[in-house]
Amino acid sequence: MNINTSEPQTNANDQYDHVQSVFESIAPKYDIMNDILSFRRHKAWRKFTMKKMAMKPGDTAIDLCCGTCDWTLSMAEASGTGQVIGLDFSPNMLKVGESKVKAKHLENQITLVQGNAMDLPFEDNRFDYATIGFGLRNVPDLVKVLQEMKRVVKPGGMVVCLELSKPTWQPFKGLYYFYFQQILPNLGKLFAKRYEQYKWLPDSLALFPGREELASIFREVGLQHVKAYPLTGGIAALHIGIKENRHV
């Protein structure tokens, strides 16, 4: 498979700016909309992911597209002492996340950074984990993001993606797409006063790789022991890959 999915730079910049404007505008309602749109399943998905990650005390992590920092906080609490970086391109999302970090008194353990997931401002082999939750489908070049995640984790470190996916079982598949394409944008209009922003979310999923295709991309960027777990009938998926440990 050819994994060179980069677009012309102007298109990439346009997509980056558009996605940033979407999340800047929905930041205040992001958490409540996640609960409504996923029927609170995103919490169970993250709990399942944390179990599979099996973090140990002192482990370090970088959480890309960290948004309002729910997963960032979960990792910091699981690690206990390890430093956790939350990175996002949206200042408004980070502002909401910062308030949560302060409420948990974890300012000394969690550092929030405004940055680009395709160009991480960190050295090679730094973190035990690199994670991205519900953000990979929003980037202009998902291969570049996965390459960056692999770069910054230590040998033997784990790259983790929790993302919406595409169910394959009918009639559930048809019902899901009807909900996602027809009902979801109207829920966004009703609860967050944002129709166009939530109409964009189904469009982003349409272009995103399915579960097995994304697993193949994980392998092609050089990650090993790749595992893909379908969640809630395949509407979400967890992908995990390990960076080669040359000392083994």
C-alpha positions in Angstrom: 0.0 0.0 0.0 1.2 3.5 -0.8 1.0 5.5 2.4 2.0 8.9 0.9 -1.3 10.7 1.5 0.1 14.2 1.6 -1.9 16.9 -0.3 -0.5 20.0 -1.9 0.7 22.4 0.7 -2.0 25.0 0.1 -4.8 22.4 0.6 -3.1 21.1 3.7 -2.9 24.7 5.1 -6.5 25.3 4.2 -7.6 22.1 6.0 -5.5 22.9 9.0 -7.0 26.4 9.3 -10.5 25.1 8.8 -10.3 22.4 11.4 -8.7 24.8 13.8 -11.6 27.3 13.4 -14.1 24.4 13.9 -12.6 23.4 17.2 -12.0 27.0 18.4 -15.8 27.6 17.9 -17.1 24.4 19.6 -14.6 24.4 22.5 -17.1 25.6 25.2 -19.6 22.9 24.3 -17.1 20.2 23.3 -17.5 18.0 26.4 -21.3 18.0 26.6 -21.5 17.4 22.9 -19.2 14.4 23.2 -21.5 12.9 25.8 -24.6 13.6 23.7 -23.2 12.4 20.3 -21.6 9.2 21.6 -24.2 8.4 24.2 -21.4 8.7 26.7 -19.7 5.7 25.1 -16.4 7.7 24.7 -15.8 7.3 28.4 -16.1 3.5 28.2 -13.8 3.5 25.1 -11.2 5.5 27.0 -11.4 3.2 30.0 -10.9 0.2 27.7 -7.9 1.9 26.1 -6.3 2.7 29.4 -6.6 -0.9 30.4 -4.9 -2.0 27.2 -2.1 0.6 27.7 -1.3 -0.7 31.2 0.6 2.4 32.3 3.1 1.9 35.1 4.0 4.5 37.8 6.4 7.1 36.4 5.5 6.5 32.7 5.6 9.5 30.5 3.3 10.4 27.7 2.4 12.9 25.0 -1.3 13.3 24.2 -1.8 14.8 20.7 -4.9 16.7 19.8 -5.6 16.6 23.5 -8.6 18.9 23.3 -10.1 19.5 26.7 -7.6 17.0 28.3 -9.8 14.2 29.6 -7.4 11.5 28.3 -4.4 13.6 29.3 -5.7 13.7 32.9 -6.4 9.9 32.9 -2.8 9.2 31.9 -1.4 11.5 34.5 -3.4 9.9 37.2 -2.4 6.4 36.0 1.3 7.3 35.9 1.2 9.1 39.3 4.5 10.9 38.8 5.4 10.7 35.1 5.4 13.9 33.1 2.5 14.1 30.6 2.3 16.6 27.7 -1.0 17.7 26.2 -0.7 19.2 22.7 -3.4 20.8 20.7 -3.6 23.5 18.0 -6.7 25.2 19.5 -6.1 27.7 22.3 -9.8 27.6 23.2 -9.7 23.9 23.7 -6.5 24.1 25.8 -8.1 26.8 27.9 -10.9 24.4 28.9 -8.3 21.7 29.5 -6.2 24.0 31.6 -9.1 24.6 34.0 -9.5 20.8 34.4 -5.8 20.4 35.1 -5.9 23.1 37.8 -9.1 21.6 39.3 -7.2 18.3 39.7 -4.1 20.1 41.0 -1.9 18.4 38.4 -0.2 21.5 37.1 3.3 20.1 38.1 2.7 16.9 36.2 0.9 18.0 33.1 2.2 20.6 30.6 -0.1 21.9 27.9 1.4 23.0 24.6 -0.1 24.7 21.6 1.4 23.0 18.6 1.1 21.0 15.4 0.7 17.2 15.6 2.5 16.9 12.2 5.6 18.7 13.6 6.1 17.9 17.2 8.5 20.2 19.1 10.1 17.3 21.0 13.3 15.2 20.7 13.4 11.6 19.5 12.8 8.8 22.0 11.4 10.9 24.8 8.1 9.4 25.8 6.8 6.0 26.9 3.5 6.6 25.2 2.2 8.8 22.3 -1.6 9.0 22.1 -4.2 10.7 19.9 -7.9 10.6 20.7 -10.5 11.5 18.1 -8.0 13.7 16.3 -6.2 11.6 13.6 -9.1 11.9 11.1 -8.8 15.7 11.4 -5.2 16.2 10.4 -4.1 17.0 6.8 -1.6 14.1 6.8 -2.3 11.3 9.2 0.9 9.4 8.0 3.1 12.3 9.1 1.4 12.4 12.5 1.9 8.6 13.0 5.6 9.0 12.0 6.0 11.9 14.5 4.4 9.8 17.2 6.7 6.9 16.5 9.7 9.3 16.5 9.1 10.7 19.9 8.4 7.5 21.8 11.2 5.5 23.2 12.2 2.1 21.7 9.6 -0.3 23.0 7.2 2.6 23.5 3.6 2.5 22.5 1.7 4.6 19.8 -2.0 4.6 20.6 -5.0 5.9 18.5 -8.6 6.0 19.7 -10.8 7.2 16.9 -14.2 7.0 15.3 -14.4 4.2 12.7 -16.7 2.6 10.1 -19.0 -0.2 11.1 -19.3 -3.0 8.6 -22.3 -5.0 9.9 -25.7 -4.3 8.3 -28.3 -3.1 9.3 -26.3 -1.4 12.0 -24.0 0.3 9.5 -27.0 1.9 7.7 -28.5 3.1 11.0 -25.2 4.5 12.1 -24.5 6.5 9.0 -28.1 7.9 9.0 -27.5 9.1 12.6 -24.0 10.5 11.9 -24.9 12.3 8.6 -28.5 13.4 9.3 -29.1 13.6 13.0 -25.7 14.6 14.5 -25.5 18.0 12.7 -28.9 18.9 14.0 -28.0 17.9 17.5 -25.0 20.2 17.1 -27.3 23.0 16.0 -29.7 22.4 18.9 -27.3 22.0 21.8 -24.2 24.0 20.6 -25.7 26.4 18.1 -23.3 25.0 15.6 -24.7 23.3 12.5 -21.9 23.6 9.9 -19.2 22.6 12.4 -21.0 19.4 13.3 -21.9 18.7 9.6 -18.2 18.7 8.9 -17.5 15.8 11.3 -19.3 13.1 9.2 -17.4 14.5 6.2 -14.1 13.9 8.0 -15.0 10.3 8.7 -16.0 9.6 5.1 -12.4 10.2 4.0 -10.8 8.4 7.0 -9.4 4.8 6.6 -11.4 1.9 8.0 -10.1 -0.2 10.9 -8.1 -2.7 8.9 -6.7 0.0 6.5 -5.5 2.1 9.4 -3.9 -1.0 11.0 -2.0 -1.5 7.7 -0.8 2.1 7.8 0.5 1.6 11.4 2.6 -1.3 10.1 3.8 0.6 7.1 5.2 3.5 9.2 7.3 0.8 11.0 5.2 0.1 14.1 5.2 -3.5 15.3 2.8 -5.8 17.1 -0.1 -3.8 15.7 -3.5 -4.5 17.2 -6.9 -3.0 16.2 -9.9 -3.4 18.5 -13.4 -2.5 17.2 -15.6 -0.7 19.8 -19.4 -0.6 20.1 -20.1 -2.4 16.8 -17.2 -0.8 15.0 -18.3 2.9 15.4 -15.0 3.5 17.1 -11.7 1.6 17.1 -8.5 1.4 19.2 -5.2 1.0 17.4 -2.0 0.2 19.2 1.5 -0.2 17.8 5.0 -0.7 19.4 8.2 1.1 18.3 11.0 -1.4 17.6 13.2 -2.1 20.6 16.6 -2.5 19.2 18.0 -3.8 22.5 15.8 -6.9 22.4 
